[in-house]
Amino acid sequence: MTTTSNPKDKTRYVVAIDFGTSHSGFAYSHKGDQKAIEAQYNWDKQPRPYPKTLTALLYDADRTPVAWGYAATQKFARLRPQERAKHALETRFKLLLDEEYARANGLDSRRAVAMIGDYLKLLKENVVSTLTTKYGQTFSLDLVQWCLTVPAMWTDKAKFLTRKAAAYAGIIDDPSDPRLLIILEPEAAALHIKSEDANSLKNGEVFMILDAGGGTVDLTVHEVVVDDLGSMRFREVAPGLGRSCGSTFVDDEFNNYFKEMVGEDVYETARTERPDELMVVHSAWEVIKRAYTGANPDSEEADSIPIPPKMLAAMSDEAKQKLADAQDGWDDVVLLPSARMLAIFEPVVSSIEDLAEEMLGRCGNKKVDKILCVGGFNESQLLINRVRGKFEPRGIEVFCPNDPGASVVKGAVYYGLHPEVIAARRMRLTYGLAVRGYWDESFPEERKSWDEYQRTWMVEDKFDKLVAVGDAIDVDKVVKRTYYPPAIWSMSIRLTLFATSSPEPRFTDEEGCQQLGEIMVPLNLDRTRSINEYPIQISVQFGNSEITIQAKNERTNEIYDVKLQYSLGTGRPAPLAGAGTKRASADVDSNEGTKRSRN
């Protein structure tokens, strides 16, 4: 058995990237000064200091990125109409990785890797510039341990595509590079709170992280465990959940209302021909949105957003009169009285309240002591007030840290420095391998198939469960299974990994079972021997934020690191998703056995 060196041992810096739907940023630390975790607050064309820039890309006619972040929207707005038509301003492309959202909105998730990769490449260049300025020429990308945050709701496929995008950006050499750690956004936020104020969490406490960002809202619940040495660790209490219902969906509600008040034709003309006018509108809206508390919903006082001059001039007299009639004579602004503001926020805030309620229900008899609100949307006073009003009467303390927009990215750096602090996670799905087993009377008659080689009845497509949805799995726990070749002449053993939300699946072709990828272990068998002399041990680690798999030929002690590959389409992964990477010995014939492996 051979071993490989761990590149992480050579790293001197930890850099975390919080790639978000509406905003993204990074933070960093030198391993020699682990208490100093710094976030980037200075961005080109920013309206105010903030730990993130816009998640926006401006492409030219050749599909080459020419600007990103705040600069992308401003440059697009300044382009002449004929030039603007040759450019494309891309935003919210993170949601392409939310397969459910992408399908519902007719989006093509195959575009995700390239766009996210283009954005991460430009962000990486900012990292290099910032850290070279701070640490001098001793800084090198080869010395960086990267951490990239993902929503807790992300599927295994979405996490893999995130890795592909990082490789596309040149952050890592290939998607399996161990110099990139994936961490769940709410877990990162919890670690930041722990690192800032260890007294805010006590041994035995159960807390919920409500991470409300621009696009996604994620919730996880953890129990604080302090070991005999005084080290604090977190154990996940129940499988986390999430939904695409962040602050950008409040923006959508406002845009629809503003469009209704000025007229759809006027609004759409400004959007396509004079986007700088709408930038002014959205800037004014952002200030009002953050300050709105939800108090006095019946108040007649109203905030107002001036209608830009060219939009106002384009409105017909009839449209202006209609606007004046609806707003007590005001025809050059759009008024936002408290009742209207509440109506704009209500669909999204109600969805977040429902998610929190559902998360509490998943915890069963475990009482949640605290809700920690993080993420940029939690800068909204209305959201915080609503969460407090709903849950504090039930004895649950609601806490919002300072600078909630930086909680995730700073916590991700802490995770890169101290990954052992997460003790256990709950399984979001049931995982298992498709195997060929011996048939007995517990199986349906139609599942029987005769094996001429073994002279016995077998059952195909049996779901050999490795872990079940809801199981608490320690991060270092390895689930092992031993399988045998389907026949002595097989050139390889193939196993397919499946996942389902069902806790007790029997077969891999049941409704809801999804193929994630295949494990292929090359074989070189002595045909004079029995297949029982060639046990293949499969080891799967589920406790980390990503699945890792190894295969071992127990007769030869050859080790294979298995790389699961995923289809870039919106449907199921391709039938052959990946193969093991052999650690030792020479290449073997790639001809593969056609039968399922026997357990």
C-alpha positions as CSV (number, residue, x, y, z in Angstrom):
1,M,0.0,0.0,0.0
2,T,1.4,3.4,-0.9
3,T,0.7,6.8,0.6
4,T,0.6,10.2,-0.8
5,S,1.8,13.4,0.8
6,N,-0.9,15.9,1.9
7,P,-0.5,19.2,0.1
8,K,-2.4,20.9,3.0
9,D,0.6,20.3,5.3
10,K,2.7,22.7,3.1
11,T,0.2,25.6,3.1
12,R,0.9,28.8,5.0
13,Y,-2.3,30.7,4.2
14,V,-6.0,30.0,4.4
15,V,-8.2,31.9,1.9
16,A,-12.0,31.5,2.0
17,I,-14.4,32.5,-0.8
18,D,-18.0,33.1,0.0
19,F,-19.5,32.9,-3.5
20,G,-23.1,34.3,-3.2
21,T,-26.1,34.9,-5.4
22,S,-26.0,38.7,-5.1
23,H,-22.7,39.4,-3.5
24,S,-19.4,37.5,-3.0
25,G,-16.2,38.1,-1.1
26,F,-13.1,36.6,0.5
27,A,-11.3,36.5,3.8
28,Y,-7.8,35.2,4.7
29,S,-5.4,34.4,7.5
30,H,-1.8,33.4,7.9
31,K,-1.3,30.1,9.7
32,G,1.3,31.8,11.8
33,D,-1.2,34.2,13.2
34,Q,-4.5,32.2,13.3
35,K,-6.4,34.7,15.4
36,A,-6.1,37.4,12.7
37,I,-8.8,36.7,10.2
38,E,-9.3,39.6,7.8
39,A,-12.0,40.1,5.2
40,Q,-11.7,42.2,2.1
41,Y,-13.8,45.4,2.5
42,N,-12.4,47.5,-0.4
43,W,-13.8,46.8,-3.9
44,D,-13.7,48.7,-7.1
45,K,-16.6,51.1,-7.6
46,Q,-18.2,50.1,-4.3
47,P,-20.9,52.4,-2.9
48,R,-19.9,51.8,0.7
49,P,-17.4,49.6,2.6
50,Y,-18.8,46.0,2.7
51,P,-17.2,42.6,2.9
52,K,-18.5,41.6,-0.5
53,T,-18.8,42.9,-4.1
54,L,-21.6,42.3,-6.5
55,T,-21.8,38.8,-8.1
56,A,-22.0,40.3,-11.6
57,L,-20.1,39.7,-14.8
58,L,-20.0,41.8,-17.9
59,Y,-19.2,39.9,-21.1
60,D,-18.3,41.4,-24.5
61,A,-19.5,40.1,-27.9
62,D,-16.7,37.4,-27.8
63,R,-18.0,36.2,-24.4
64,T,-14.9,37.5,-22.7
65,P,-15.3,39.0,-19.2
66,V,-14.5,42.7,-19.4
67,A,-15.7,43.8,-15.9
68,W,-16.9,42.2,-12.7
69,G,-18.5,43.1,-9.4
70,Y,-19.8,46.7,-8.9
71,A,-17.7,47.8,-11.9
72,A,-19.7,45.4,-14.1
73,T,-23.0,47.1,-13.6
74,Q,-21.6,50.6,-13.8
75,K,-19.7,49.9,-17.0
76,F,-22.8,48.3,-18.6
77,A,-24.9,51.3,-17.6
78,R,-22.4,53.7,-19.3
79,L,-22.2,51.9,-22.6
80,R,-23.7,53.5,-25.6
81,P,-26.9,51.7,-26.7
82,Q,-25.2,50.2,-29.8
83,E,-22.3,48.9,-27.7
84,R,-24.6,47.7,-24.9
85,A,-26.4,45.5,-27.4
86,K,-23.1,43.6,-27.9
87,H,-22.5,43.0,-24.2
88,A,-24.2,40.7,-21.7
89,L,-24.6,41.6,-18.0
90,E,-24.9,38.3,-16.0
91,T,-26.2,38.2,-12.4
92,R,-27.6,35.5,-10.1
93,F,-25.8,32.8,-12.0
94,K,-25.2,30.9,-8.7
95,L,-28.8,29.8,-8.8
96,L,-28.0,27.8,-11.9
97,L,-26.7,25.2,-9.5
98,D,-30.1,25.0,-7.8
99,E,-31.5,22.4,-10.1
100,E,-35.0,22.8,-8.8
101,Y,-34.9,26.6,-9.3
102,A,-33.2,26.2,-12.7
103,R,-35.9,23.8,-14.0
104,A,-38.7,25.9,-12.7
105,N,-37.4,29.0,-14.4
106,G,-36.2,27.4,-17.6
107,L,-32.5,28.0,-16.9
108,D,-29.6,26.0,-18.4
109,S,-27.4,24.7,-15.6
110,R,-24.7,23.7,-18.1
111,R,-23.7,27.4,-18.2
112,A,-22.9,27.4,-14.5
113,V,-19.3,26.1,-14.5
114,A,-18.0,28.6,-17.1
115,M,-19.7,31.6,-15.6
116,I,-18.9,30.8,-12.0
117,G,-15.3,29.9,-13.1
118,D,-14.9,33.2,-14.9
119,Y,-16.1,35.1,-11.8
120,L,-13.9,33.1,-9.4
121,K,-10.8,33.7,-11.7
122,L,-11.3,37.4,-11.4
123,L,-11.9,37.2,-7.6
124,K,-8.7,35.0,-7.4
125,E,-6.7,37.8,-9.0
126,N,-8.0,40.2,-6.4
127,V,-6.9,37.7,-3.7
128,V,-3.4,37.5,-5.2
129,S,-3.1,41.3,-5.4
130,T,-4.4,41.8,-1.8
131,L,-2.2,39.1,-0.2
132,T,0.9,40.0,-2.2
133,T,0.5,43.6,-1.0
134,K,0.1,42.4,2.6
135,Y,2.7,39.6,2.7
136,G,5.1,40.5,0.0
137,Q,6.8,38.2,-2.5
138,T,6.7,35.3,0.0
139,F,3.1,34.9,-0.9
140,S,2.3,32.2,-3.5
141,L,-0.9,30.5,-4.6
142,D,0.8,27.2,-4.1
143,L,0.9,27.9,-0.4
144,V,-2.9,28.5,-0.1
145,Q,-5.4,26.2,1.5
146,W,-8.7,27.3,-0.1
147,C,-12.1,27.1,1.4
148,L,-15.2,27.6,-0.7
149,T,-18.7,28.0,0.9
150,V,-21.8,26.4,-0.5
151,P,-25.4,26.4,0.7
152,A,-26.5,23.6,3.0
153,M,-29.3,22.8,0.5
154,W,-26.8,22.1,-2.3
155,T,-26.8,18.6,-3.8
156,D,-23.7,16.5,-4.2
157,K,-23.8,17.3,-7.9
158,A,-23.9,21.1,-7.2
159,K,-20.9,20.7,-4.8
160,F,-19.0,18.9,-7.6
161,L,-19.8,21.6,-10.1
162,T,-18.5,24.2,-7.7
163,R,-15.3,22.3,-7.6
164,K,-15.2,22.2,-11.4
165,A,-15.7,25.9,-11.5
166,A,-12.8,26.4,-9.0
167,A,-10.6,24.3,-11.3
168,Y,-11.8,26.2,-14.3
169,A,-10.7,29.4,-12.5
170,G,-7.2,28.1,-11.8
171,I,-7.8,28.1,-8.0
172,I,-7.0,24.3,-7.9
173,D,-5.4,22.0,-10.5
174,D,-8.3,19.6,-10.8
175,P,-11.7,19.2,-9.1
176,S,-10.4,16.6,-6.6
177,D,-7.5,18.7,-5.4
178,P,-7.4,18.5,-1.6
179,R,-6.2,22.1,-1.4
180,L,-9.9,23.1,-1.7
181,L,-12.2,22.4,1.2
182,I,-16.0,22.8,0.7
183,I,-17.8,24.1,3.8
184,L,-21.5,24.6,4.3
185,E,-22.4,28.3,4.7
186,P,-24.4,28.0,7.9
187,E,-21.7,25.9,9.5
188,A,-19.1,28.6,8.6
189,A,-21.3,31.2,10.2
190,A,-21.5,29.2,13.4
191,L,-17.7,28.9,13.5
192,H,-17.3,32.6,13.1
193,I,-19.6,33.3,16.1
194,K,-17.6,30.8,18.1
195,S,-14.3,32.4,17.2
196,E,-15.5,35.9,18.0
197,D,-17.1,35.1,21.3
198,A,-16.7,31.7,22.8
199,N,-19.0,32.6,25.7
200,S,-21.9,33.1,23.3
201,L,-22.3,29.3,23.1
202,K,-22.2,26.9,26.0
203,N,-21.8,23.2,26.4
204,G,-25.0,21.3,25.7
205,E,-26.7,24.3,24.0
206,V,-28.6,23.6,20.8
207,F,-28.6,26.5,18.3
208,M,-30.0,27.1,14.9
209,I,-28.1,29.0,12.2
210,L,-30.4,31.0,10.0
211,D,-28.2,32.1,7.1
212,A,-30.3,34.4,4.9
213,G,-28.4,35.7,1.8
214,G,-29.2,37.3,-1.4
215,G,-30.4,34.1,-3.2
216,T,-30.6,31.2,-0.8
217,V,-31.7,30.8,2.8
218,D,-30.1,27.9,4.7
219,L,-30.8,26.5,8.2
220,T,-28.8,24.0,10.2
221,V,-29.1,23.0,13.9
222,H,-26.1,22.0,16.0
223,E,-25.4,21.0,19.6
224,V,-22.4,22.3,21.4
225,V,-20.1,19.6,22.8
226,V,-17.1,20.5,25.0
227,D,-14.6,17.6,25.4
228,D,-12.5,16.8,28.4
229,L,-9.7,19.1,27.2
230,G,-12.1,22.0,26.9
231,S,-12.3,22.1,23.1
232,M,-15.7,23.1,21.7
233,R,-17.1,21.1,18.8
234,F,-20.5,21.0,17.0
235,R,-22.7,18.0,16.3
236,E,-25.5,18.5,13.8
237,V,-28.9,17.7,15.4
238,A,-31.0,17.2,12.3
239,P,-30.5,17.3,8.5
240,G,-30.4,21.0,7.3
241,L,-32.6,22.5,4.8
242,G,-32.8,25.5,2.5
243,R,-34.6,27.3,-0.3
244,S,-34.0,29.9,-2.9
245,C,-35.9,32.7,-1.1
246,G,-33.2,35.4,-0.2
247,S,-33.3,39.1,-0.4
248,T,-33.1,39.3,-4.2
249,F,-36.6,37.9,-4.3
250,V,-37.7,40.9,-2.3
251,D,-36.1,43.0,-4.9
252,D,-38.1,41.2,-7.5
253,E,-41.3,42.1,-5.7
254,F,-40.3,45.8,-5.6
255,N,-39.3,45.8,-9.3
256,N,-42.7,44.4,-10.2
257,Y,-44.5,47.1,-8.1
258,F,-42.3,49.9,-9.5
259,K,-43.0,48.6,-13.1
260,E,-46.7,48.5,-12.4
261,M,-46.7,52.2,-11.2
262,V,-44.7,53.7,-14.0
263,G,-45.9,51.4,-16.8
264,E,-44.4,48.2,-18.2
265,D,-43.3,49.8,-21.5
266,V,-41.6,52.7,-19.8
267,Y,-39.9,50.4,-17.3
268,E,-38.7,47.9,-20.0
269,T,-37.4,50.7,-22.3
270,A,-35.3,52.1,-19.4
271,R,-34.1,48.6,-18.5
272,T,-32.8,48.0,-22.0
273,E,-31.8,51.5,-23.2
274,R,-31.0,53.4,-20.0
275,P,-30.0,51.0,-17.3
276,D,-28.2,53.8,-15.4
277,E,-31.6,55.2,-14.5
278,L,-32.7,51.9,-12.9
279,M,-29.4,51.8,-11.0
280,V,-30.4,55.0,-9.3
281,V,-33.8,53.6,-8.5
282,H,-32.3,50.4,-7.1
283,S,-29.8,52.3,-5.0
284,A,-32.6,54.3,-3.4
285,W,-34.6,51.1,-2.9
286,E,-31.6,49.4,-1.2
287,V,-31.4,52.1,1.5
288,I,-35.2,52.0,2.1
289,K,-35.2,48.1,2.2
290,R,-32.4,47.9,4.9
291,A,-34.1,50.5,7.1
292,Y,-37.6,49.2,7.0
293,T,-38.6,47.7,10.4
294,G,-42.2,46.7,9.8
295,A,-43.4,48.8,12.7
296,N,-46.7,50.7,12.3
297,P,-48.0,48.9,9.2
298,D,-51.0,51.2,9.3
299,S,-49.0,54.4,9.2
300,E,-49.8,56.8,6.5
301,E,-46.2,58.0,6.2
302,A,-44.4,56.7,3.2
303,D,-40.9,56.6,1.7
304,S,-40.6,57.7,-1.8
305,I,-38.4,56.9,-4.8
306,P,-38.1,59.7,-7.5
307,I,-38.9,58.6,-11.0
308,P,-35.8,59.3,-13.1
309,P,-36.3,62.3,-15.5
310,K,-36.3,60.4,-18.8
311,M,-38.6,57.7,-17.5
312,L,-40.9,60.4,-16.2
313,A,-40.9,62.2,-19.6
314,A,-41.7,58.9,-21.3
315,M,-44.8,58.4,-19.3
316,S,-48.1,59.4,-21.0
317,D,-50.4,62.0,-19.4
318,E,-52.9,59.3,-18.7
319,A,-50.2,57.2,-16.9
320,K,-49.2,60.2,-14.8
321,Q,-52.8,60.9,-13.9
322,K,-53.3,57.3,-12.9
323,L,-50.2,57.5,-10.7
324,A,-51.4,60.7,-9.1
325,D,-54.8,59.3,-8.4
326,A,-53.3,56.3,-6.7
327,Q,-50.9,58.4,-4.6
328,D,-52.9,61.4,-3.5
329,G,-51.6,63.7,-6.2
330,W,-47.9,62.5,-6.3
331,D,-47.0,61.9,-10.0
332,D,-43.2,62.2,-10.1
333,V,-42.3,59.6,-7.4
334,V,-43.3,56.1,-6.4
335,L,-44.5,56.1,-2.9
336,L,-43.8,53.2,-0.6
337,P,-46.1,53.4,2.5
338,S,-45.6,50.9,5.3
339,A,-48.5,48.7,4.1
340,R,-47.0,48.4,0.6
341,M,-43.5,47.7,2.0
342,L,-45.0,44.9,4.1
343,A,-46.7,43.5,1.0
344,I,-43.4,43.5,-0.8
345,F,-41.5,41.7,1.9
346,E,-44.3,39.4,3.0
347,P,-43.9,36.4,0.5
348,V,-40.2,36.1,1.2
349,V,-40.2,36.7,4.9
350,S,-43.1,34.2,5.3
351,S,-41.2,31.6,3.4
352,I,-38.2,32.1,5.8
353,E,-40.4,31.8,8.9
354,D,-41.9,28.6,7.4
355,L,-38.4,27.2,6.9
356,A,-37.4,28.0,10.4
357,E,-40.6,26.3,11.7
358,E,-39.9,23.2,9.6
359,M,-36.3,23.1,10.9
360,L,-37.5,23.2,14.4
361,G,-39.8,20.3,13.6
362,R,-36.9,18.2,12.3
363,C,-35.2,18.5,15.7
364,G,-37.8,16.4,17.4
365,N,-37.5,16.4,21.2
366,K,-34.3,18.5,21.1
367,K,-35.1,22.0,22.3
368,V,-33.4,24.8,20.3
369,D,-32.0,27.4,22.7
370,K,-30.9,30.1,20.2
371,I,-31.3,31.2,16.6
372,L,-28.3,32.9,15.2
373,C,-29.1,35.1,12.2
374,V,-26.3,35.6,9.7
375,G,-26.0,36.5,6.1
376,G,-26.6,39.8,4.3
377,F,-30.4,39.6,4.4
378,N,-30.2,39.6,8.2
379,E,-29.2,43.3,8.0
380,S,-32.9,43.8,7.3
381,Q,-34.5,45.0,10.5
382,L,-37.9,43.7,9.4
383,L,-36.6,40.1,9.0
384,I,-34.9,40.2,12.4
385,N,-38.0,41.7,14.1
386,R,-40.2,39.0,12.5
387,V,-38.0,36.2,13.6
388,R,-37.8,37.6,17.1
389,G,-41.6,38.1,17.3
390,K,-42.3,34.6,16.2
391,F,-39.7,32.6,18.2
392,E,-38.7,34.6,21.3
393,P,-42.1,34.1,23.0
394,R,-41.4,30.4,22.8
395,G,-38.2,30.8,24.8
396,I,-35.8,30.8,21.9
397,E,-33.2,33.6,22.0
398,V,-32.6,35.3,18.6
399,F,-29.2,36.8,18.1
400,C,-27.7,38.7,15.2
401,P,-23.9,39.3,15.3
402,N,-22.2,42.4,14.2
403,D,-21.5,42.5,10.5
404,P,-23.6,39.5,9.6
405,G,-22.5,39.8,6.0
406,A,-19.0,38.8,6.9
407,S,-19.9,35.9,9.2
408,V,-19.8,33.2,6.6
409,V,-16.6,34.1,4.9
410,K,-14.7,34.7,8.1
411,G,-16.0,31.4,9.6
412,A,-14.9,29.6,6.5
413,V,-11.3,30.7,7.2
414,Y,-11.7,29.5,10.7
415,Y,-12.8,26.1,9.4
416,G,-9.7,26.0,7.1
417,L,-7.6,26.5,10.2
418,H,-9.6,24.2,12.5
419,P,-11.6,21.6,10.4
420,E,-11.9,19.3,13.4
421,V,-14.3,21.6,15.2
422,I,-17.3,20.0,13.2
423,A,-17.7,16.7,15.0
424,A,-20.7,15.2,13.2
425,R,-23.2,15.9,10.5
426,R,-26.7,14.6,9.7
427,M,-27.3,12.8,6.4
428,R,-29.6,14.7,4.0
429,L,-30.2,11.6,2.0
430,T,-30.0,7.8,2.1
431,Y,-26.9,6.5,0.2
432,G,-26.2,3.1,-1.1
433,L,-24.7,0.9,-3.8
434,A,-26.4,-1.1,-6.4
435,V,-25.4,-4.7,-6.0
436,R,-26.3,-8.2,-7.1
437,G,-27.3,-10.3,-4.2
438,Y,-28.5,-13.8,-3.4
439,W,-32.3,-14.0,-3.8
440,D,-34.5,-15.2,-0.9
441,E,-38.3,-15.2,-0.4
442,S,-38.3,-11.7,1.0
443,F,-37.7,-10.4,-2.5
444,P,-40.5,-10.2,-5.2
445,E,-40.6,-13.2,-7.4
446,E,-40.1,-11.0,-10.5
447,R,-36.7,-9.9,-9.2
448,K,-35.3,-13.4,-9.5
449,S,-32.5,-14.1,-12.1
450,W,-30.6,-17.3,-12.6
451,D,-26.8,-17.2,-12.4
452,E,-25.5,-20.0,-14.5
453,Y,-21.9,-19.5,-13.2
454,Q,-22.9,-19.8,-9.5
455,R,-25.8,-22.1,-10.2
456,T,-28.2,-20.1,-7.9
457,W,-30.9,-17.5,-8.0
458,M,-29.8,-13.9,-7.7
459,V,-31.5,-10.5,-7.3
460,E,-30.5,-7.5,-9.4
461,D,-30.3,-3.8,-8.5
462,K,-30.5,-4.4,-4.7
463,F,-30.0,-1.1,-2.8
464,D,-27.2,-1.9,-0.3
465,K,-27.7,0.9,2.2
466,L,-24.6,2.6,3.6
467,V,-26.2,5.4,5.6
468,A,-29.8,6.5,6.0
469,V,-31.3,10.0,5.9
470,G,-31.2,11.6,9.3
471,D,-28.3,9.4,10.6
472,A,-25.7,11.3,12.7
473,I,-22.3,10.5,11.2
474,D,-19.0,11.5,12.8
475,V,-16.8,13.4,10.3
476,D,-14.1,10.7,10.6
477,K,-16.4,7.7,10.3
478,V,-15.8,5.5,7.4
479,V,-18.5,3.1,6.2
480,K,-17.0,-0.1,4.7
481,R,-18.4,-2.9,2.6
482,T,-16.8,-5.9,1.0
483,Y,-17.9,-7.0,-2.5
484,Y,-16.7,-9.7,-4.9
485,P,-16.3,-9.7,-8.7
486,P,-19.3,-10.9,-10.7
487,A,-17.2,-13.5,-12.5
488,I,-13.6,-14.8,-12.4
489,W,-13.0,-13.5,-16.0
490,S,-14.1,-9.9,-15.0
491,M,-11.6,-7.2,-15.9
492,S,-13.1,-4.8,-13.4
493,I,-15.6,-4.5,-10.6
494,R,-18.2,-1.8,-11.0
495,L,-20.5,-0.3,-8.3
496,T,-22.9,2.5,-8.7
497,L,-23.6,4.9,-5.9
498,F,-27.3,6.0,-5.5
499,A,-29.1,8.4,-3.3
500,T,-32.7,8.8,-2.2
501,S,-34.8,10.6,0.3
502,S,-36.5,7.3,1.4
503,P,-35.0,5.9,4.6
504,E,-35.5,2.2,3.6
505,P,-35.1,1.7,-0.1
506,R,-34.9,-1.9,-1.3
507,F,-34.0,-1.4,-5.0
508,T,-32.1,1.2,-6.9
509,D,-34.8,1.6,-9.6
510,E,-37.4,2.7,-7.1
511,E,-39.0,6.1,-7.6
512,G,-36.8,8.9,-6.1
513,C,-33.5,7.0,-6.4
514,Q,-30.9,8.9,-8.3
515,Q,-27.6,7.7,-9.6
516,L,-24.7,9.8,-8.5
517,G,-21.7,8.0,-10.1
518,E,-19.9,4.8,-10.6
519,I,-16.9,3.2,-8.9
520,M,-14.7,1.2,-11.2
521,V,-11.9,-1.0,-9.8
522,P,-9.6,-2.7,-12.3
523,L,-9.0,-6.4,-11.8
524,N,-6.3,-8.9,-12.8
525,L,-7.7,-12.2,-11.7
526,D,-6.3,-15.7,-11.8
527,R,-9.0,-17.6,-13.6
528,T,-8.0,-20.9,-11.9
529,R,-9.1,-19.4,-8.6
530,S,-12.5,-18.6,-7.1
531,I,-14.1,-15.1,-7.1
532,N,-14.3,-15.5,-3.3
533,E,-10.5,-15.1,-3.1
534,Y,-10.8,-11.5,-4.5
535,P,-12.6,-9.4,-1.9
536,I,-12.8,-5.7,-2.8
537,Q,-13.3,-3.4,0.2
538,I,-15.2,-0.1,-0.5
539,S,-14.7,2.7,2.1
540,V,-17.0,5.7,2.0
541,Q,-16.7,8.8,4.2
542,F,-19.9,10.8,4.5
543,G,-19.3,13.0,7.6
544,N,-17.5,15.7,5.7
545,S,-19.4,18.2,3.6
546,E,-18.5,16.1,0.5
547,I,-18.5,12.3,-0.1
548,T,-15.1,10.6,-0.4
549,I,-14.6,7.1,-1.6
550,Q,-11.7,4.6,-1.6
551,A,-11.5,1.1,-3.0
552,K,-9.0,-1.6,-1.9
553,N,-8.2,-4.9,-3.6
554,E,-7.7,-6.9,-0.4
555,R,-5.7,-9.6,-2.1
556,T,-3.2,-7.2,-3.7
557,N,-3.5,-4.2,-1.3
558,E,-3.9,-1.9,-4.2
559,I,-5.7,1.4,-3.3
560,Y,-7.9,3.5,-5.6
561,D,-9.2,7.0,-4.9
562,V,-12.6,7.2,-6.5
563,K,-13.6,10.3,-8.3
564,L,-17.4,10.7,-8.9
565,Q,-18.1,12.7,-12.0
566,Y,-21.5,14.3,-12.7
567,S,-23.4,15.1,-15.9
568,L,-23.6,18.9,-16.6
569,G,-27.1,18.5,-17.9
570,T,-30.2,19.2,-15.9
571,G,-31.2,15.6,-15.8
572,R,-29.7,12.5,-14.2
573,P,-26.0,12.0,-14.2
574,A,-24.6,10.0,-17.1
575,P,-24.5,6.2,-16.6
576,L,-20.8,6.1,-16.4
577,A,-19.9,8.9,-14.0
578,G,-16.3,8.1,-13.0
579,A,-13.6,5.7,-12.2
580,G,-11.1,5.0,-9.5
581,T,-7.6,6.5,-9.7
582,K,-5.1,3.7,-9.1
583,R,-2.5,4.5,-6.5
584,A,-0.1,1.7,-7.2
585,S,1.0,-0.7,-9.9
586,A,0.8,-0.4,-13.7
587,D,-2.2,0.5,-15.8
588,V,-4.6,-2.4,-16.5
589,D,-6.9,-3.3,-19.4
590,S,-9.9,-0.9,-19.3
591,N,-12.3,-3.7,-20.5
592,E,-15.0,-4.0,-17.8
593,G,-17.2,-6.7,-16.5
594,T,-20.8,-6.2,-17.4
595,K,-22.5,-7.7,-14.3
596,R,-23.2,-6.0,-11.0
597,S,-20.9,-6.8,-8.2
598,R,-22.0,-9.4,-5.7
599,N,-22.3,-8.6,-2.0
